[in-house]
């Protein structure tokens, strides 16, 4: 069955106008959603950078204390005269002021002279070569370092216990056996002590991050987002709390995040499965003094909170408003296409009806069309044809 000309015109108009409009709507909607994702990524990465800046302030605080106490006469006497009776009290003072975990004094070779936490001495500090390297350069430095388990044992059993974090299996994690961390990740400052322009020792101050929520809580207060610190792939400090008000310690980075943030030492943003729900998160590598990634910062927002945020809803409102206006345009276009199809089909139907009458022998009627010029010409010539046929019949 042949389709009518009017239907053909109508469908053609739909294809020419409505389909591109719908395509444009679909593309616009996706572009808007992509824009929302991009803005969120930029916002979270900016908050992550802000967090690292606040973390750097904490590091610099440790460095400032080291610089201040490196000029203390008791410290100088302890190194030169091996008089350690009073200097341990000085180290304990630094520990209290900075709420640090480890404070120790070394000689120019890196051998430990005094510890604030214990009487163990004479050994060489084994904080990733950071202490010795800083003294060789002769300039104060601060970094995030891994403190080996043997160093923790020398400081005291509580530090060794704090580092014992069990890796909790989770979805999308690396395929590794369930183990416990042995070492600890810490903010470490080293200040060389000088006399007559020669380095004669150093003050080392370290703040262990494992199971210490002080820094994450401060960062959350400033950003209003969730914050976590990872040692390698293990969450060792976080603001994320369980229903029992404990912290989600020991959960692992998803493998895709680990490969990007830790292995490649590059920022990562994406939708990841968090401790108990999907979340949008940004990750920045946490590097030691050699520039090697030893962990990561995480700044995250639960996906449901993001979907209910003013940021998302305002952008969604823009999308809905745009789609509403596009829907109105589509209705208007559809109405116009119907009117045009009727306007084109009406004169054609008139000519068809007159042709049927002529075929039956009725040559007395003509066609009156006053719409489009082309149809007027068609009607005129049709009427002439009918009149010519009628005149010939009369002559017969």
C-alpha positions as CSV (number, residue, x, y, z in Angstrom):
1,X,0.0,0.0,0.0
2,X,1.5,3.3,-1.1
3,X,2.0,6.0,1.5
4,X,0.2,9.3,1.1
5,X,2.0,12.4,-0.1
6,X,0.9,14.2,3.0
7,X,2.3,11.5,5.3
8,X,5.6,11.5,3.3
9,X,5.9,15.3,3.7
10,X,5.1,15.0,7.4
11,X,7.7,12.2,7.9
12,X,10.3,14.0,5.8
13,X,9.8,17.2,7.9
14,X,10.2,15.1,11.1
15,X,13.4,13.6,9.8
16,X,14.8,17.0,8.7
17,X,13.8,18.9,11.9
18,X,12.8,16.7,14.9
19,X,15.6,14.0,14.5
20,X,18.4,16.6,14.5
21,X,16.7,18.4,17.4
22,X,16.6,15.2,19.4
23,X,20.1,14.4,18.5
24,X,21.1,17.9,19.7
25,X,19.2,17.4,22.9
26,X,21.0,14.1,23.6
27,X,24.4,15.6,22.8
28,X,23.6,18.6,24.9
29,X,22.5,16.5,27.9
30,X,25.7,14.4,27.7
31,X,27.9,17.5,27.4
32,X,26.2,19.0,30.4
33,X,26.8,15.8,32.4
34,X,30.4,15.7,31.2
35,X,30.8,19.3,32.3
36,X,29.4,18.4,35.8
37,X,31.9,15.6,36.0
38,X,34.7,17.8,34.9
39,X,33.8,20.6,37.4
40,X,33.6,18.0,40.2
41,X,37.0,16.6,39.2
42,X,38.5,20.1,39.2
43,X,36.9,20.8,42.5
44,X,38.1,17.6,44.2
45,X,41.6,17.9,42.8
46,X,41.7,21.5,44.0
47,X,40.6,20.4,47.5
48,X,43.2,17.6,47.4
49,X,45.8,20.2,46.5
50,X,44.5,22.4,49.4
51,X,44.8,19.4,51.7
52,X,48.4,18.8,50.7
53,X,49.1,22.5,51.4
54,X,47.6,22.1,54.9
55,X,49.6,18.9,55.3
56,X,52.7,20.9,54.3
57,X,51.9,23.4,57.1
58,X,52.1,20.5,59.6
59,X,55.4,19.4,58.1
60,X,56.8,23.0,58.3
61,X,55.7,23.2,62.0
62,X,57.9,20.2,62.8
63,X,60.7,21.8,60.8
64,X,60.4,25.1,62.7
65,X,60.6,23.3,66.1
66,X,63.7,21.5,64.9
67,X,65.3,24.8,63.8
68,X,64.5,26.5,67.1
69,X,65.9,23.7,69.3
70,X,68.9,23.1,67.1
71,X,70.3,26.3,68.6
72,X,69.7,25.2,72.2
73,X,72.9,25.1,74.2
74,X,72.0,21.9,75.9
75,X,71.7,20.3,72.5
76,X,75.1,21.6,71.4
77,X,76.7,20.4,74.7
78,X,75.1,17.0,74.3
79,X,76.8,16.5,71.0
80,X,80.2,18.0,71.9
81,X,80.5,16.8,75.5
82,X,78.4,13.6,75.3
83,X,76.3,15.1,78.2
84,X,72.9,13.5,77.7
85,X,71.4,14.0,81.1
86,X,69.5,17.2,80.3
87,X,69.1,17.0,76.6
88,X,66.6,14.2,76.8
89,X,64.3,16.6,78.6
90,X,64.7,19.1,75.8
91,X,63.7,16.4,73.3
92,X,60.7,15.5,75.4
93,X,59.7,19.2,75.3
94,X,59.8,19.2,71.5
95,X,57.7,16.0,71.6
96,X,55.0,17.7,73.7
97,X,55.0,21.0,71.9
98,X,54.6,19.4,68.4
99,X,52.6,16.3,69.7
100,X,55.3,14.3,67.8
101,X,55.9,10.6,68.2
102,X,59.6,10.4,67.7
103,X,62.3,12.9,68.6
104,X,66.0,12.0,68.5
105,X,69.4,13.6,68.4
106,X,72.2,12.2,66.2
107,X,75.8,12.9,65.6
108,X,77.3,13.8,62.2
109,X,77.4,10.2,61.1
110,X,73.7,9.7,61.8
111,X,74.3,7.6,64.9
112,X,71.6,8.1,67.5
113,X,72.9,9.9,70.7
114,X,69.6,10.4,72.5
115,X,66.0,9.4,72.1
116,X,63.0,11.1,73.8
117,X,61.2,7.8,74.1
118,X,63.8,5.4,75.3
119,X,67.4,5.0,76.3
120,X,68.4,3.1,73.2
121,X,71.3,4.8,71.4
122,X,74.4,4.2,69.4
123,X,72.6,2.8,66.4
124,X,72.2,4.5,63.1
125,X,68.8,5.9,62.3
126,X,67.4,3.9,59.4
127,X,64.7,6.3,58.1
128,X,65.2,5.6,54.4
129,X,68.6,7.3,54.4
130,X,66.8,10.6,54.8
131,X,68.7,11.6,57.9
132,X,72.2,11.0,56.5
133,X,71.3,12.6,53.1
134,X,70.0,15.7,54.8
135,X,73.1,16.1,56.9
136,X,75.3,15.6,53.9
137,X,73.5,18.5,52.1
138,X,73.6,20.5,55.3
139,X,70.2,22.1,54.8
140,X,67.0,21.4,56.9
141,X,64.5,19.2,55.1
142,X,61.0,17.7,55.8
143,X,59.4,14.8,54.0
144,X,57.0,11.9,54.3
145,X,59.0,8.7,54.9
146,X,58.5,5.0,55.8
147,X,59.9,4.2,59.2
148,X,61.1,0.6,59.3
149,X,59.8,-1.8,62.0
150,X,63.2,-2.1,63.6
151,X,63.2,1.7,64.2
152,X,59.7,1.5,65.7
153,X,60.8,-1.2,68.1
154,X,63.7,1.0,69.4
155,X,61.2,3.8,70.1
156,X,58.8,1.7,72.0
157,X,56.2,-1.1,71.7
158,X,53.3,1.3,71.3
159,X,54.7,2.6,68.0
160,X,55.2,-0.9,66.7
161,X,51.6,-1.8,67.7
162,X,50.2,1.3,66.0
163,X,51.9,0.2,62.7
164,X,50.3,-3.2,62.8
165,X,47.4,-2.6,60.5
166,X,45.7,-5.6,58.9
167,X,45.0,-5.4,55.2
168,X,41.2,-5.8,54.9
169,X,40.1,-7.5,51.6
170,X,37.8,-5.4,49.5
171,X,36.3,-5.3,46.0
172,X,38.6,-4.3,43.1
173,X,41.7,-4.6,45.3
174,X,45.1,-5.9,44.2
175,X,45.4,-9.7,44.3
176,X,47.7,-10.0,47.3
177,X,47.5,-12.2,50.4
178,X,46.0,-10.8,53.6
179,X,48.9,-9.5,55.7
180,X,49.7,-6.9,58.3
181,X,51.7,-3.7,57.8
182,X,55.0,-3.8,59.7
183,X,56.5,-0.4,58.9
184,X,54.9,3.0,59.5
185,X,54.4,6.1,57.4
186,X,55.4,9.4,59.1
187,X,56.1,13.1,58.6
188,X,59.8,13.5,59.3
189,X,61.8,16.7,59.7
190,X,65.6,16.7,59.9
191,X,67.5,19.8,61.0
192,X,71.4,19.6,60.8
193,X,73.1,21.2,63.8
194,X,76.0,23.4,62.9
195,X,79.0,24.7,64.7
196,X,81.7,26.8,63.0
197,X,79.9,26.1,59.7
198,X,80.4,22.3,60.2
199,X,77.6,19.8,60.6
200,X,78.0,18.1,64.0
201,X,74.7,16.3,64.3
202,X,70.9,16.6,63.7
203,X,67.6,16.8,65.4
204,X,65.0,14.4,63.9
205,X,61.3,14.9,64.6
206,X,58.7,12.4,63.3
207,X,55.0,12.2,63.5
208,X,53.6,8.7,62.8
209,X,50.4,8.9,60.7
210,X,49.2,5.3,61.3
211,X,45.9,5.2,63.2
212,X,46.2,8.9,63.9
213,X,43.2,10.8,62.8
214,X,44.5,14.3,63.9
215,X,45.6,15.4,60.4
216,X,42.6,13.9,58.5
217,X,40.2,15.6,61.0
218,X,41.8,19.0,60.6
219,X,41.7,18.6,56.8
220,X,38.0,17.7,56.9
221,X,37.3,20.8,58.9
222,X,38.8,22.9,56.2
223,X,37.4,21.2,53.2
224,X,34.2,19.6,54.5
225,X,35.1,16.5,52.6
226,X,36.3,13.0,53.7
227,X,40.0,12.6,53.8
228,X,42.3,9.5,54.0
229,X,46.0,8.8,54.0
230,X,47.2,5.5,52.5
231,X,50.5,3.8,53.1
232,X,51.2,1.9,49.9
233,X,47.7,0.6,49.2
234,X,46.5,0.5,52.9
235,X,44.3,3.1,54.5
236,X,46.2,4.0,57.7
237,X,44.4,7.3,58.7
238,X,40.9,8.5,57.8
239,X,37.9,10.6,58.7
240,X,35.6,7.8,57.4
241,X,33.8,6.3,60.4
242,X,32.0,3.0,60.9
243,X,28.5,2.8,62.6
244,X,30.3,2.1,65.9
245,X,32.3,5.3,65.5
246,X,35.5,3.5,64.7
247,X,37.6,4.4,61.7
248,X,37.8,2.5,58.4
249,X,41.5,1.5,58.9
250,X,43.0,-1.2,56.8
251,X,40.8,-1.0,53.7
252,X,42.7,-1.1,50.4
253,X,42.9,1.1,47.4
254,X,41.2,-0.2,44.3
255,X,43.7,-1.6,41.9
256,X,43.1,1.0,39.2
257,X,43.7,3.8,41.8
258,X,46.8,2.0,43.1
259,X,48.3,1.7,39.6
260,X,47.7,5.4,38.8
261,X,48.4,7.1,42.2
262,X,51.1,4.9,43.7
263,X,52.8,3.0,40.8
264,X,52.7,5.8,38.3
265,X,52.8,8.6,41.0
266,X,50.1,10.6,39.1
267,X,46.8,12.2,40.2
268,X,43.6,10.1,39.8
269,X,40.0,11.1,39.8
270,X,37.0,8.9,39.4
271,X,34.0,7.0,40.7
272,X,35.2,4.3,43.0
273,X,33.7,1.9,45.5
274,X,34.6,3.2,48.9
275,X,34.3,1.7,52.3
276,X,30.6,1.1,52.2
277,X,29.2,3.0,49.2
278,X,30.2,4.5,45.8
279,X,32.0,7.7,46.0
280,X,33.6,10.4,43.8
281,X,37.3,10.8,44.8
282,X,40.5,12.4,43.9
283,X,43.9,10.9,44.8
284,X,47.3,12.5,44.9
285,X,50.5,10.5,45.3
286,X,52.3,10.8,48.6
287,X,56.1,10.9,47.9
288,X,59.2,10.5,49.9
289,X,62.4,12.6,49.7
290,X,63.5,10.6,46.6
291,X,60.3,11.4,44.8
292,X,59.0,7.8,45.0
293,X,55.3,7.4,45.7
294,X,54.9,5.6,49.1
295,X,51.2,6.1,49.5
296,X,48.4,8.5,48.6
297,X,46.1,11.3,49.8
298,X,42.4,10.7,49.2
299,X,39.7,13.4,49.1
300,X,36.2,12.0,48.6
301,X,32.5,12.7,48.7
302,X,29.9,9.9,48.9
303,X,28.1,9.7,45.6
304,X,24.7,10.2,47.3
305,X,25.9,13.4,49.0
306,X,27.2,14.6,45.6
307,X,23.9,13.9,43.9
308,X,22.1,15.8,46.6
309,X,24.6,18.7,46.7
310,X,23.7,22.2,45.5
311,X,26.6,21.9,43.0
312,X,25.0,19.0,41.3
313,X,21.4,20.1,41.6
314,X,22.1,23.5,40.2
315,X,23.8,22.0,37.1
316,X,21.0,19.5,36.8
317,X,18.5,22.3,36.8
318,X,20.3,23.8,33.9
319,X,20.0,20.5,32.0
320,X,16.4,20.1,32.8
321,X,15.6,23.7,31.8
322,X,17.4,23.2,28.5
323,X,15.5,19.9,27.9
324,X,12.2,21.6,28.7
325,X,12.8,24.4,26.2
326,X,13.9,21.8,23.6
327,X,10.7,19.9,24.3
328,X,8.7,23.0,23.6
329,X,10.6,23.6,20.4
330,X,9.9,20.0,19.4
331,X,6.2,20.5,20.0
332,X,6.2,23.7,18.0
333,X,8.2,22.0,15.2
334,X,5.7,19.1,15.2
335,X,2.8,21.5,14.9
336,X,4.4,23.4,12.1
337,X,5.1,20.2,10.2
338,X,1.5,19.2,10.5
339,X,0.3,22.5,9.3
340,X,2.7,22.5,6.4
341,X,1.8,18.9,5.4
342,X,-1.9,19.8,5.5
343,X,-1.3,23.0,3.5
344,X,0.5,21.0,0.8
345,X,-1.9,18.1,0.8
346,X,-5.2,20.1,0.7
347,X,-4.8,21.5,-2.9
348,X,-3.4,18.1,-4.1
349,X,-6.5,16.4,-2.6
350,X,-8.7,19.0,-4.4
351,X,-7.1,18.2,-7.8
352,X,-7.4,14.4,-7.1
353,X,-11.1,14.8,-6.2
354,X,-11.7,16.8,-9.4
355,X,-9.8,14.2,-11.5
356,X,-12.0,11.4,-10.1
357,X,-15.1,13.3,-11.1
358,X,-13.7,13.9,-14.6
359,X,-12.9,10.2,-14.9
360,X,-16.6,9.6,-14.2
361,X,-17.6,11.9,-17.0
362,X,-18.3,15.0,-14.9
363,X,-16.5,17.8,-16.8
364,X,-18.4,20.7,-15.3
365,X,-16.3,21.4,-12.2
366,X,-12.9,23.0,-11.9
367,X,-10.5,23.5,-9.1
368,X,-10.0,26.7,-7.1
369,X,-6.6,26.9,-5.3
370,X,-5.1,30.0,-3.8
371,X,-2.3,28.8,-1.6
372,X,1.0,28.3,-3.2
373,X,1.9,29.8,-6.6
374,X,2.9,26.4,-8.0
375,X,-0.4,24.9,-7.0
376,X,-2.3,27.8,-8.5
377,X,-0.5,27.2,-11.8
378,X,-1.2,23.5,-11.5
379,X,-4.9,24.2,-10.9
380,X,-5.1,26.7,-13.8
381,X,-3.7,24.2,-16.3
382,X,-5.9,21.4,-14.9
383,X,-9.0,23.6,-15.4
384,X,-7.8,24.4,-19.0
385,X,-7.4,20.7,-19.6
386,X,-10.9,19.9,-18.3
387,X,-12.4,22.8,-20.4
388,X,-10.6,21.6,-23.5
389,X,-11.9,18.0,-23.1
390,X,-15.4,19.3,-22.4
391,X,-15.3,21.5,-25.6
392,X,-14.2,18.5,-27.7
393,X,-17.1,16.5,-26.4
394,X,-19.5,19.3,-27.3
395,X,-18.2,19.4,-30.9
396,X,-18.9,15.7,-31.3
